[in-house]
């Protein structure tokens, strides 16, 4: 019996390979998970190969002569997922007699899993059991909502200038087929609206040249729009005797949690911040201690509580950012919607309007829709209002920037 089965999906996972060995020796294997896939067909490939090896081999998905599974994974994506072949034509002037055109092609994956794959690999071997189907009001109501927060005028102006500068640099780099800047530019544009209370210096990862500089927009005593929205939510929920669990993915180099704690405490709220320094085995007890002390808000990175914790004391959950991992998002969003919860559960997603954060949320909505449809669900996520077809996070954001 394999709990949290989705954790064993990665190609190079030693735990996944060990699970596959054990499954091969067992007559029956039961795989338990609340998040079967993350939106892409190859999320399931290695998991299926480890627990349904014979069926996968029957369909031609087997290691090549060198023992690599990569070609089989690509074949599985072509058969059951969504792949986009992108053709690029460029003028070439290096020909000796005449100018010519160069044609290049690259393949990228997109969210999606086809009905043939669901029929062949999911439905015959899967039991979909949901607590809400048991009856007897086992679980309370669950509601998700998306709130787009307008940026302050100075913040929006600085963001547009920063985006323009970095986009121009990115265009030039991509024209040279140099993708070095891609991750840097996208990470800065996603993070800056939430971190503009400190100066931002963007350097080229190789040359270390300064690409952009933006001074701090908000002073220590000024509230940023998203902070104000979170504060309003926390005060309203406290008035209704409800505690709030606030997620921020910026808890390391770009730490936002210390400032959030100070902002909320200045408004009279009791706040605790769960950090990675609290050992995994102690986190549940640590949180219970904070609840006993009467906190109103718990701030943490969703990665720290995504599995194994029942946070029934926090019926309201607020995502200040989501990150890119569908498994983490779906697990973290359900932390308080568990057996024993008596209050209706609210989950709120905040995003700065007009920023790359909205494009990120759109892609997450698409991946969640695919993941839910694989489980036979019609998507009802609060992000579904943003649902559009999309690529990987980086390529979707890059395409938006370059097209702007």
Protein Blocks (a to p, Z undefined) as FASTA:
>chain_A
ZZhkllmmpfklmklmmmmmmmmmpmbdcdddfblbgoiaklmmmmmmmmmmmmmmmnop
acdfkopaklmmmmmmmmmmccdddddddddfkbfkbccddddddddddedddfklmmmm
mmmmcccddfklnggolaacdddddddddddfklmmmmmmmmmmmmmmmmmmmmnopakl
mmmmmmmmmmmmmmmmbccddddfklopafbdcddfbdfklccfklmmmmmmmmmmmmno
pacddddfblblmocklmmmmmmmmnopacddddfklcfklmmmmmmmmmmnopabdcdd
fklmmgopacfklmbccdfbgbjblklmmmmmmmmmcghiabdcdddddddehiaklmmm
mmmmmmmmmmmmmnopacfbfklmmgccdddfklmmmmmmmmZZ
